[in-house]
Amino acid sequence: MFNFSLVKIGLEYIKYRWNHPSKKASDSEFKKDFFENCLKIDLDKDAKFHLKTLFNRLRKDNRIITITDFGAGSKKLGNKRKVSTILKTSSSKGKYGKLLYQLNKHYQFKNVLEFGTSLGVGTTYLHLGNPQANITSVEACESTITIAIESFASLNNVKSVHSTFDAFLSSRASDSKSPSYDFVFIDGHHDGEALLSYLEKLKPFTNEKTIFVLDDIRWSDSMFGAWNAIVQSGEFEVIDLFRVGILKLTPVKL
Ligand SMILES: C[S@@+](CC[C@H](N)C(=O)[O-])C[C@H]1O[C@@H](n2cnc3c(N)ncnc32)[C@H](O)[C@@H]1O
């Protein structure tokens, strides 16, 4: 099923480095600002301390939980997983976690939506970047969300929703008070067709300034195909960071 082989990834990486997106940033204010300002932000002292405490706790967490899969599954792991293994394999850490922090700190989003909570590591980076932001994080696997909620106990303005992405979107459609999200992080159900369908269904709940981050755009042929379709559509300004892609609607030229 997954034939996005190592050789292909290697070639893709060389191509990516050669055409690095920062080289083409001057064609757009959004991209220029992203590379020159947003990406230069560092984690502050409090954030570093909070993350260190969180990682120390999760690294030592040997509880085994049963995963119910609502997405494209794991390439390697079975459905019984140690919390510490989930931290290693399925959480935004390092420069990807920092990217979430940088984005929320720089753009000061009001309403943030995360698809795929897992242990809540990405959510925590997002929160630390801008604790005032209202963050809604959606996760369908019950045993996983139970662990995430333990991490959210000390975070204000974080709402955890136990739901599939589709059920969440349907419930929003019938909720007239649903906010317009100005940041959406899609980090679950890594299937190209599903990704395109979520982007389409999110349109009524986002606005012309919304920034989307799509994780694992090169995880499979299907994900990379969807990414290429998004790039070619011209609907969005895109920043390709190899593992993740960033989108913002292309401004209408008057
Ligand atoms: C890669 S993990 C998320 C990592 C997290 N965003 C972070 O940054 O640390 C993906 C999560 O998405 C959840 N998921 C996958 N498909 C889903 C679906 N259709 N509806 C709800 N949750 C889903 C999985 O259960 C898994 O916990």
The ligand as a Gaussian input file, in Angstrom:
#p B3LYP/6-31G(d) Opt

LIG

0 1
 C       -0.010000      12.024000      14.286000
 S       -1.171000      11.904000      15.562000
 C       -1.409000      13.579000      16.058000
 C       -0.211000      14.214000      16.689000
 C       -0.491000      15.545000      17.359000
 N       -1.188000      16.455000      16.471000
 C        0.795000      16.208000      17.778000
 O        1.161000      17.218000      17.137000
 O        1.437000      15.774000      18.729000
 C       -2.670000      11.580000      14.682000
 C       -3.898000      11.367000      15.574000
 O       -5.049000      11.512000      14.743000
 C       -6.054000      10.626000      15.187000
 N       -6.968000      10.374000      14.046000
 C       -6.657000       9.779000      12.867000
 N       -7.725000       9.768000      12.058000
 C       -8.736000      10.376000      12.719000
 C      -10.089000      10.691000      12.386000
 N      -10.605000      10.367000      11.197000
 N      -10.843000      11.345000      13.299000
 C      -10.302000      11.687000      14.524000
 N       -9.029000      11.399000      14.904000
 C       -8.254000      10.762000      14.012000
 C       -5.285000       9.379000      15.602000
 O       -6.033000       8.610000      16.517000
 C       -4.000000       9.976000      16.180000
 O       -4.057000      10.059000      17.582000

